[in-house]
Amino acid sequence: MSLQPLSSMSSPQTYRSRITAIGSYVPERRLTNADLEQLVDTNDEWIVQRTGIRERRICGPEQYTSDLCIGAVQNLLDRYPVTLDDVELILVCTSTPDFTFPSTACLVQTHFGIPQTTAWDLCAACAGFVYGLNVANGMIASGVHRKVLVIGAEALSKITDYTDRTTCILFGDGAGAVLIERDTDGGGPASFLAYTGGSDGSGGKHLYNAYTAKSWSGQELAGAAGKLVQNGREVYKFAVQTVPRGVEELLRQTGLTAAEIDWFVPHSANLRIIESVCEKTGIPLEKTLHTIEQFGNTSAATIPLAIDQAVRAGQLKEGDRLLLFGFGGGFVYGGLLLQWRALPH
């Protein structure tokens, strides 16, 4: 496991950062388990028993990842007294960009007319949003930027093979956005407490979406061209082994115990994975925030969607400790420990 505690970074953390606004968006169309029964050989009981998923949201024919991003950012603007004019970096975490280039971040930039901002996409599959938060915090900590817009968004329905009963039951579409700013309250508690992350590229053959490649190490790739392919058993093994070790590392860095974590926010890949990880880490399932039942697996969007649902429900309190952990195709993983700060009204 490749680990990099914040304290080991060569440059000192000069500035603190904090989340100042959050928003989310999902398409209107629902794809229920009953709907899937009409497409493939499956049924509601089988899907719920193995995944916990009951429905997911699906983009319309002319709706893409950039549209989801724009919806999430607009929702953020509608709810909080913030502006985007001085955003210095737009970071869209996605595996399903509208185009290879221009970046989805550039599409967000032009829609909102944000001037003088760097814009780029980050592709780290289901760990993307955690990676994006860590990059944003690093940019602010180093003094490079003061204000960063981070979006986790996926239109996975565009790359899902709806003839494959093992994958089409899992994936949905959605987006979540956060605004991260330099913390001007010098005496307040830090928001970003610890980070860990890494990769195991040998696992890439178990979860991929091939655009130009036709083989992996000389072996012909499985699945329809341009469609997502997953070996669910191998992904499960990777997750239940890697996530508990990552949680342990974050606790070690901060000197906290599992009992001192207020909310666990794992990637909503599969409810059975979440249950296994909770059992191994000692974090009660009742302390998890996830969106698996109503939205399915939305990859880089699952964690911000779960956090925003908790914000809307009034579940998060000042000082709550949130342990975020993403994992997925690559294989990649990333964990982040946050201390929640109240959002401006």
C-alpha positions in Angstrom: 0.0 0.0 0.0 1.4 3.4 -1.1 0.7 5.9 1.7 1.5 9.6 2.0 0.5 11.2 5.3 0.0 15.0 5.0 2.8 15.5 7.5 5.3 13.9 5.2 4.8 16.3 2.3 7.9 18.3 1.4 6.2 21.7 1.4 4.6 22.9 4.7 0.8 23.3 4.7 0.7 27.1 4.8 -3.0 27.5 4.4 -6.0 25.6 5.5 -9.0 25.0 3.3 -12.7 24.2 4.0 -15.8 23.2 2.1 -18.1 26.3 1.9 -20.9 25.0 -0.3 -22.3 21.8 -1.8 -24.9 20.8 -4.4 -26.1 17.8 -6.3 -28.1 16.7 -9.2 -29.6 13.5 -10.6 -31.6 13.0 -13.8 -35.4 12.7 -13.6 -35.7 9.3 -15.2 -35.8 6.3 -12.8 -34.7 2.8 -13.9 -36.2 0.4 -11.4 -35.4 -3.2 -10.8 -38.8 -4.0 -12.3 -37.7 -2.1 -15.5 -34.6 -4.2 -15.7 -36.6 -7.4 -15.4 -37.9 -6.4 -18.9 -34.4 -6.1 -20.3 -32.4 -9.0 -18.9 -32.9 -12.3 -17.0 -33.1 -10.8 -13.4 -35.6 -9.9 -10.7 -35.9 -7.4 -7.9 -35.3 -9.9 -5.1 -32.0 -11.1 -6.8 -30.7 -7.6 -7.3 -31.6 -6.3 -3.8 -30.2 -9.4 -2.1 -26.8 -9.1 -3.9 -26.4 -5.3 -4.2 -29.0 -3.4 -2.1 -30.0 -1.4 -5.2 -33.7 -0.7 -5.9 -33.5 1.9 -8.6 -31.1 4.3 -10.3 -31.3 7.5 -12.3 -30.6 7.6 -16.0 -29.7 10.4 -18.4 -32.0 11.3 -21.3 -30.7 10.7 -24.8 -29.4 14.2 -25.1 -28.2 14.6 -21.5 -24.5 14.1 -20.7 -22.0 14.4 -17.9 -21.5 18.1 -18.4 -25.3 18.6 -18.0 -25.2 16.7 -14.7 -22.2 18.9 -13.5 -24.1 22.1 -14.5 -27.1 20.9 -12.6 -25.1 20.2 -9.4 -23.3 23.5 -9.5 -26.5 25.4 -10.1 -28.0 23.6 -7.1 -25.0 24.7 -5.1 -25.5 28.3 -6.2 -29.2 28.2 -5.4 -28.6 27.1 -1.8 -25.6 29.1 -0.6 -24.4 32.7 -0.7 -21.4 32.0 -2.8 -20.1 33.2 -6.2 -18.0 31.5 -8.9 -16.4 34.6 -10.5 -13.2 34.1 -8.4 -12.9 30.3 -8.8 -9.3 29.6 -9.8 -9.6 25.9 -10.6 -12.5 23.8 -11.9 -11.8 20.1 -11.3 -14.3 17.6 -12.8 -13.8 14.0 -11.5 -15.3 11.7 -14.1 -14.7 8.6 -16.2 -17.5 9.5 -18.6 -16.6 12.9 -20.1 -18.6 14.3 -22.9 -15.5 14.5 -25.0 -11.9 13.5 -24.7 -11.3 17.2 -25.2 -12.4 19.8 -24.6 -12.6 18.8 -20.9 -15.9 18.6 -19.1 -14.5 21.2 -16.8 -14.2 23.6 -19.7 -17.8 23.0 -20.5 -18.7 24.0 -17.0 -16.5 27.0 -17.2 -18.1 28.4 -20.3 -21.7 27.7 -19.1 -21.2 29.8 -15.9 -18.9 32.3 -17.6 -16.2 31.9 -15.0 -13.2 34.0 -16.0 -9.5 33.3 -15.7 -9.8 29.8 -14.3 -7.8 26.6 -14.8 -10.1 23.8 -15.9 -9.3 20.1 -16.2 -10.8 16.6 -15.8 -9.5 14.0 -13.4 -10.1 10.3 -14.2 -9.7 8.0 -11.2 -13.0 6.1 -11.5 -14.8 5.6 -8.2 -12.0 7.2 -6.2 -12.1 10.3 -8.3 -13.9 12.6 -5.9 -11.6 11.8 -3.0 -8.6 12.4 -5.3 -10.2 15.7 -6.4 -10.7 16.9 -2.8 -7.1 16.0 -2.0 -5.8 17.9 -5.1 -7.9 20.9 -4.2 -6.7 20.9 -0.6 -3.1 20.7 -1.8 -3.5 23.5 -4.3 -5.0 25.8 -1.5 -2.5 24.6 1.1 0.4 25.5 -1.1 -0.9 28.9 -1.9 -1.4 28.2 -5.6 -5.2 28.7 -5.4 -7.7 30.3 -3.1 -10.9 28.8 -4.4 -11.6 25.5 -6.2 -14.7 23.9 -7.6 -14.7 20.1 -7.4 -17.3 18.1 -9.1 -17.8 14.3 -9.1 -20.1 13.3 -12.0 -20.9 10.3 -14.1 -23.2 9.4 -17.0 -22.5 5.7 -16.7 -25.6 4.7 -18.6 -23.8 5.9 -21.7 -21.2 3.1 -21.3 -23.4 0.4 -19.7 -24.2 -2.8 -21.7 -27.9 -3.3 -21.0 -27.6 -6.9 -22.3 -25.1 -7.8 -19.6 -27.1 -8.8 -16.5 -24.1 -8.7 -14.2 -23.3 -5.0 -14.8 -26.5 -3.2 -16.0 -28.1 -3.7 -12.6 -25.4 -1.7 -10.9 -24.9 1.7 -12.5 -26.6 5.0 -12.6 -26.0 8.7 -13.4 -25.6 11.7 -11.1 -23.3 14.5 -9.9 -22.2 16.3 -6.8 -20.3 19.5 -6.4 -18.4 21.3 -3.6 -16.7 24.6 -3.4 -13.5 24.6 -1.4 -11.9 27.8 -0.3 -9.0 29.1 1.8 -10.1 29.1 5.4 -9.8 32.6 6.7 -10.7 31.6 10.2 -7.1 31.0 11.4 -8.2 29.9 14.9 -10.7 27.4 13.8 -10.2 23.6 13.6 -8.7 22.1 10.4 -11.1 20.6 8.0 -8.7 18.3 6.1 -7.1 16.0 8.7 -5.5 13.1 6.8 -5.2 11.4 3.4 -4.2 8.0 2.0 -4.3 6.7 -1.5 -2.7 4.4 -4.0 -3.1 2.1 -6.9 -2.7 -1.5 -8.2 -2.6 -1.3 -12.0 -2.5 -5.1 -12.3 -6.2 -5.1 -11.3 -7.2 -3.0 -14.3 -8.2 -6.0 -16.3 -11.0 -6.7 -13.8 -12.8 -3.3 -14.4 -12.4 -1.3 -17.5 -13.9 0.7 -20.4 -11.8 0.3 -23.5 -11.8 3.2 -26.0 -8.9 2.3 -28.4 -7.3 -0.8 -26.8 -8.4 -4.2 -28.2 -6.3 -6.4 -25.9 -4.8 -6.6 -22.4 -1.2 -8.1 -22.4 -1.9 -9.8 -25.6 -5.3 -11.2 -24.6 -8.4 -10.0 -26.4 -10.7 -7.8 -24.3 -14.1 -9.0 -23.3 -17.4 -7.1 -23.7 -18.8 -4.8 -26.3 -16.6 -2.0 -27.6 -16.9 1.1 -25.6 -18.9 -0.6 -22.8 -18.0 -1.1 -19.2 -16.7 -4.5 -18.2 -16.4 -5.7 -14.6 -15.3 -8.8 -12.8 -17.5 -8.3 -9.7 -15.8 -11.0 -7.7 -12.4 -9.5 -8.1 -13.6 -5.9 -7.4 -15.3 -7.2 -4.2 -12.0 -8.9 -3.0 -10.0 -5.7 -3.8 -12.5 -3.5 -1.9 -12.9 -5.6 1.3 -9.1 -6.0 1.6 -8.0 -2.5 0.7 -10.6 -0.3 2.3 -10.1 -1.6 5.9 -6.3 -1.1 5.6 -6.9 2.4 4.4 -9.3 3.2 7.2 -6.7 1.9 9.7 -4.0 4.1 8.2 -6.2 7.2 8.4 -6.9 6.5 12.0 -3.2 5.9 12.7 -2.3 9.2 11.2 -4.8 11.1 13.4 -4.6 9.0 16.5 -8.4 8.5 16.4 -10.3 5.2 16.9 -13.1 3.9 14.8 -15.5 4.8 17.6 -14.5 8.5 17.2 -15.6 8.6 13.5 -19.0 10.2 13.3 -19.8 9.3 9.7 -18.2 6.8 7.3 -18.8 7.7 3.6 -17.6 4.8 1.4 -18.1 4.7 -2.3 -21.6 3.3 -2.9 -20.5 0.4 -5.1 -22.5 -2.4 -3.5 -24.3 -2.6 -0.1 -22.7 -6.0 0.6 -19.2 -4.5 0.2 -20.1 -1.7 2.6 -21.4 -4.2 5.1 -18.2 -6.3 4.9 -16.0 -3.2 5.3 -18.0 -2.0 8.3 -17.6 -5.4 9.9 -13.9 -5.4 9.4 -13.3 -1.8 10.5 -15.7 -1.8 13.5 -17.6 1.2 12.1 -21.3 0.5 12.6 -23.4 0.4 9.4 -25.7 2.9 11.1 -22.9 5.5 10.8 -22.5 5.1 7.1 -23.7 7.6 4.5 -24.5 6.0 1.1 -26.9 6.3 -1.8 -26.8 2.8 -3.1 -30.5 2.0 -2.7 -32.0 4.9 -4.7 -29.1 5.8 -7.1 -27.1 2.7 -7.5 -23.4 3.0 -8.3 -22.7 6.4 -9.7 -18.9 6.1 -9.5 -17.2 9.4 -8.7 -20.6 10.9 -7.8 -21.5 8.5 -5.0 -19.6 10.2 -2.2 -20.7 13.8 -2.8 -24.3 12.6 -3.4 -24.2 10.9 0.0 -22.7 13.9 1.8 -25.3 16.2 0.3 -28.2 14.0 1.2 -26.9 14.1 4.8 -26.6 17.9 4.6 -30.2 18.2 3.4 -31.4 15.9 6.1 -29.6 17.9 8.8 -27.5 14.9 9.9 -24.1 16.7 9.8 -23.1 18.8 12.9 -20.2 21.2 13.4 -17.1 19.2 14.3 -18.3 15.8 13.0 -15.6 13.6 11.6 -16.2 12.2 8.2 -14.1 9.4 6.8 -14.4 9.2 3.0 -13.1 6.3 1.0 -13.3 5.7 -2.7 -12.1 2.6 -4.7 -12.5 1.4 -8.2 -11.2 0.8 -11.7 -7.5 1.0 -12.0 -7.4 -0.4 -9.4 -7.2 2.8 -7.4 -8.2 3.9 -3.9 -8.2 7.0 -1.8 -9.3 7.9 1.7 -9.8 11.3 3.3 -10.6 12.3 6.9 -12.6 15.5 7.2 -13.8 17.5 10.1 -17.1 19.1 9.2 -17.5 22.8 9.3 -21.0 24.4 9.2 -21.8 25.8 5.8 -22.7 29.5 5.4 -26.5 30.4 5.2 
